[in-house]
Every structure is written in C-alpha cells, then in structure tokens.
Amino acid sequence: MIHMPSKSKTETCNSTSGFTIIEILVAIALLAILSLAISSTLIGSLSLNGQNQRRLDSTTGTQQVIENIRGAWLVKANYDRACVDNLTLPSTTYITTYTDLDARAMPLAGSTATDIVRGSTASPVAPCAAKALRPSTGTVPVMRRVVVSSGTGDQATTLSLDILGPQ
C-alpha cells in the first residue's frame, strides 16, 4: 500500500484563486482608455454628420430657388420681364443674380441685376405685374445666367444655371 502525504491545513487555506488588486486596476485603466477612444470617435462623427446635414439643407434650398426661377421663366412673359411670381423660399437668405447673355453665352454689357431675398413668399426679382421690359437693352436676351447663393462659411452654397429664353 502506497501512502500519499496529505496536505496540511495551512497549505489549503493559502492556495486561493482570483485577481489581485493590481490586475483589477490595470483592467479598469484599459477599459477607460478604450471607452475614451470609442466615445471621441463617435462624438466626432456625429458632429461631422450635423455639418453635412446643414450643407445639404443649404444646397437643397438653393437648388429649389433656382429651379423655381427656371420653372417661372418657361412662361415667355415672365422671362421677358425677368420676374417670378409666387416663389416660395425656405427660411434663409438668398442672393440671386441674373445676367443677360448673348447667343454665345457671353454677358451683355450692363445687364446684371442682384437681389437679396429672405425666406418668405417674396420674389427674388420682382412680381410680374409690377415689372415691365428691362429698359437697359429694350430687347429680350437670348439667355440669362441665374446665380443663387445661400449660407455662410462652410455651409455657403452657390449654384448657377443658364436659361434659354422660351420660343
């Protein structure tokens, strides 16, 4: 019969398993560093998303204004007088400029008009009933270049469109 030495009571009490306080503190520090890195990345992406949304809103509003002008100028009488009736604008400030162009899309001398319009139902040029043919040239140009600007800083948007007069 083989006799195995038995462990003493003091040996069994000292052999416990678990983490030391140093190991726990190191784990907490690593978790804090990872949390900080992930949260700063998330906050930065949310900020960038907000900036892009404002830029998209500015571009969409500017495009809406320029398309409304183009649509109004499909009517010959409106194009001849360079006017837009019942234009609905998003609530911001727009600067609209139109320039009379010749058949080769070259600006005609002294033919640029600029208007500053705030969001409302105002017209960027003039109501059609109140506007006569432009006296500067006396004739209707072949084309007009319309430039609409909106916003400031990073959200500034400028769109341009050449519109051929209706036949």
N, C-alpha and C positions, 0 to 999 in steps of 0.2 A: 504494500500500500504506500502510495506516494503522499507525502504530506506537503501541502502548499502553505507557505507562510501567509497568514492573514494580515490585512492592513489594520493599522491601529486607528483608533477613533480620531485622533488629531489629524491624520492624513486625509480622511474622508471629509472632514469639515473644511479644510483649506482648499480643496480642489473644486471650486465653483466655476461655472462658465458664465460669460456676459461681457459687456463692453466696459472699458474703463472710461473715466470722465474725459480724458484726452481724446479718445476716439469719438465720443459723442460731440465734443466741441468742434472737432475737425469736420465732422459730417454736417453740423449746423452751419459752419462757415462756408462750406462748399455749396450747400443748398441756397444760402443767401446770395452768393456770387452768381449762381445760375439764375436765380429769380430776378436779380437786378438786370442781368443781360437780356433776359427774355422780355421783361416789362419795358425797358428802354426801347427795344426794337419795336414792340407793339405800339407804344406811345408815338414814336417817330412815324410809323406807317399810318396811324390814324390822322396825324397832323398833315401828312402829305396827301392823304385821301381828301381831307377837307379843302386844301388848297386847290386840288384838281377839280373838285366839285364846283367851287366858286368860279374857276376859269371856264369850266364847261357851261355854267349858267350864263356867264358874260358872253361867251361865243354864241350860244343858242339865242339869247335875246338880240344880239347884233344881227345875226342871220335872219331872225324873224322880221326885224325892221327893214332890212334890205330887200327881203322877199315881198313884204307888203308894198314897198315903193315900186318894185318891179311889176307886181300884180296891178297896181293902180295905173301904171304907165302903159299897160296894154290897151287902155282906152285912149284913143287919139287925142281927144280934147284935154285929158289930164296931162298927157305927155307934152302937148303943145304949150301948156301953161306951166309946166313943171310943178304940178300940185298933186297932193294926196289928200283925199277926203277920208274921214272916219278911220284913221290909223290908231290902232290900239297898241300901246307900248308897255313893255314890262316896267316895273317901278325902279328906274335908274336913269341916269343922264346919258344922252346920246348926242354926239356931234355928227351932223350929216353935212356932207359937202357934195355938190354935184357940179360937174364941169361939162360944158358943151364941147362935143368933139366933131371933127370933120369926117369924111368918108374913110380916111386912113387912120382914124383913131388918134389924131393929133389935136390937142386942145386949141380951141378958138380963143383969140385974144380977149381978155376982159370978160370971160364967161364963167367964172367960178362964183358960186354962192355957198355960204356956210350958215348953218342954223344950229343952235344949241337947244335941245329938246329934253325936257324932263318927263319921266314916265307918267303918262296920263293918256287922254284921248286926243292930245294935241297933234297937229300935223307938222312934220319936220320942215316943210317948205311953206305952204300956205293953203288955206282952204280953197278949193277950186272956184267957188262962187266969187271970191274976193280978188282973184288974180287974173290979170289979162296977159296977153302975149308979152314976152320979155322985150322991153323997148331997146335994149342994148344992141341987138342984132336985127330985130324986126323979122327975122325968119326963124323957122324951127330947125334945130340942128339934126343932123342925120343920127347921131348917137349922143348919149350922155354917160359920163362915168360917175357913178354914185359911190361915195366912200362913207362908211358909217363906223364911228369909233365909240367905244364904251369902256368904262372901268379905268382904273389907275394902277400903277405899279405892276406887279406880277399878273394881275387879272386884266390888264389892258388888252383889248381886242380891237383890231381894225380890219374890216372887210371891204373889198372893192368889187364892183360889178359894172361892166359896160353894157348899157341897154340900148338896143337898136330901136329907133322910133317905129311905131306901128304904121303900116301902109294903108 
